[in-house]
Structure formats: structure tokens, C-alpha cells
Amino acid sequence: MSVHIDITGLRPEEVAVVPSPLAELGMALHALSEPAHHPGLQGWVTGVTARLDPHLADRMCEADFLWRTTFSDLFLPWAGLPDRRTLPGATLAEELDQLDKLSDEQFVDAALEFSCAVGYGECGPTALSDPEMRRRALELAAARGHMQLRFGERLLADPPRIRAWLRQFLRDCEEAFFAEAWSRLRHQLAADARHKTDLLRRKGLAEAMAAVSPAVTLHEAATRITVDKLGDGRTATGDGGLLLVPTSLGWPHLMVLHRYGWQPVLHYPVGSPELAAPQTLEQLAMRMTALSHPVRMRMCRHLARSAHTTSELAQAHGMTAPEISRHLAVLKKAGLITTRRRGRYVLHQLDVTVVARLGSEFLEGILR
């Protein structure tokens, strides 16, 4: 499972690394709504929440499905503009003007992404123009609560009114807490953008992709970028460009905009030491599968306490040595045990450090 970006024919100058204040505001709203996703931001979230105006907090809840899951593509509006080469604005005001340039169909489709995401990567009818899609969108919205249903009904009935509501809400968020945060974060993001741009120019796209995240790879033919994620998706740069947008608030989320007709975007976190060597989802699945077998779980109990030979494990578990060897091979292939020789004996032991990391690696994998 992964997201693929076809970059056939993409020229180096068509790859841009640019911070986005609106995207960072979207991530800030996400962190405020789902602080458990971002334990490193606990202090900031607590401080903002404590001084947040109650009226603004209520409005934040009114449409939080736009940013609670991750955040809507509405926070990346420049990617949806027709030329597929537009860059993020330098200020939030500029990007809100770009948001205004999206068509009503684009706006509604992106706003309903988390309640009616059918056809995300395809060209198809929208809830604004198709009665059946409209009915399904409202049905799914109702399943998520009366507030989302009410917002969905208002959105479909009067898109311009909701667009004005959202613009004012985002401006109020800027005044309440985001302007202060952006004044700190923009310097780190600008420095990262300069660094990635320099890598692109001096060492090429492969080096730049590796610096974005070890979960992002450029295939040998340099015609496709693959992002290791628990999900499937495809997009292409086509006659447009590729945008890399850094975020200081985003870890562990590594997001790929692959909406049909929009410019592909990699929205990636910076400044997190945990990103140095994340496990691939294939490795993570292999390790969790290896540990899920009841025999191997019991073996791990012994191997966590001390090193054992195959024959010792066979005796302890009432199994034959070949049976134990097969289970050890699975654990070893998954990188969960270490093996060392002492004289004529081969000793196996659980790598407790690797197993201890599985919890955080699993969380990172499913949130990536």
C-alpha cells in the first residue's frame, strides 16, 4: 500500500519547496482538535486552549471535520488552481485570496472529503451537481453527528455563505493564536525550504526526496515517486509541477495531495528526530504478524529474559527442534531477535529495544 506520483517529464525547475501559512494553520487546527496525535505539542495546545475565546472555540467545533482527521485540501487551495503551477502565498491573506479562486464545486468537494470521499482520485459527479451524491454525502454526514449534518446542509444549500464563514473564521484564528505561532515557525520552515531547494539543485531529486522522509522514494527510472503509506493512491504531475510543503506542527503526518485535477503536493514534517529511520509499513506488518502467533509470543517471554538455545526452547515448549527453528526464523526475519554463538551453542535473545519501539512505530505508521 502506497501513494504513487507519476513525474514523467517533470523538469527540475518544476519542483518547488515553499512554506504555506494556510497549510500550517490547518495543521494547527488539527493539533488543537486531536492533541493525542501530537504529544510533542502538548504544551502549545494547552496554552492556546486555555486562552481561546469561548465563541471562537465553539466555531472551531462547528466544522472541525475539516481538520480533525488530518485537514482538508481546502488548506492547500493553490494546488487546485487551473494552471497547476501556482505557489503558496507569502501571507495568510494571500492564500485566503487563492482559496476564493476555487470554484464552488471544488470547494464543496474538498469540504466534504471526510464524509463523502468517493472519487477523490477520479473525475466524477460532485455533491453540488449530482442529487445522488448529495443524498449520500448528507447520509454519511448524519452518521458523524448533527453538527456535521447541519454544516453539510448549509454548505450544499449556500456555498458562498459557508466560504465567507470559513474565511472569517480563519482570519479570527490568525488574530487569536496563529499569527504568534507563525512568527516563530516561519523561520524554521523557510530554512528547511532553502535546504531542500539546495539539495535539488546540487544533488538532484532523489537526494531531496530522501531528505523529505525515508518513507519517500524516487524510483530508479526517475519517473515515479512512491510514498509509503497505509493507503492507495495515484496522481501525476502531468503538465503541472510538484510542490513540497514543510510543516513544523505536522509530525507524524506525511500527507500527499492526490486529488484529481489538482497539483500533487507532499506536505512533510520537519524538525523531528523520530523521522531519522522510520520502519516501512511492510516491516511493521511483518513484525506484528510475527508476534501475533501464540507460540512465538510464549517464546518471546523466554527470550526477553535471557538467551536460549533452540533445544532449550524446544524442551520448554514441548516441541521439536525443527518446529522451534521455524518460529525462530520468522522472528529473525522480522528483526525481533539477535543470535550469537558461544562455543558450540547458538543463543537467541529477543531485541527488547526493537519490540519496545513497535507501539510508537505502529502509531506513526497509521498516522503517516
ZINOR-V732652 format. One record per run of one state. SS is the DSSP state (A for helix, B for strand, O for the rest). FROM is the first residue (numbers start at 1). LEN is the number of residues. If there is no record, write none. Layout:
ss: [SS,SS]
from: [FROM,FROM]
len: [LEN,LEN]
This chain:
ss: [O,B,O,A,B,O,A,O,A,O,A,O,A,O,A,O,A,O,A,O,A,O,A,O,A,O,A,O,A,O,B,O,B,O,B,O,B,O,B,O,B,O,A,O,A,O,A,O,B,O,A,O,A,O,B,O,B,O,A,O]
from: [1,2,7,12,15,18,21,34,35,38,39,52,54,63,64,67,73,81,92,101,104,112,131,144,146,158,159,204,205,213,216,219,224,229,233,237,242,248,255,258,265,270,273,278,281,293,294,306,308,309,310,318,321,334,337,343,345,351,352,368]
len: [1,5,5,3,3,3,13,1,3,1,13,2,9,1,3,6,8,11,9,3,8,19,13,2,12,1,45,1,8,3,3,5,5,4,4,5,6,7,3,7,5,3,5,3,12,1,12,2,1,1,8,3,13,3,6,2,6,1,16,1]
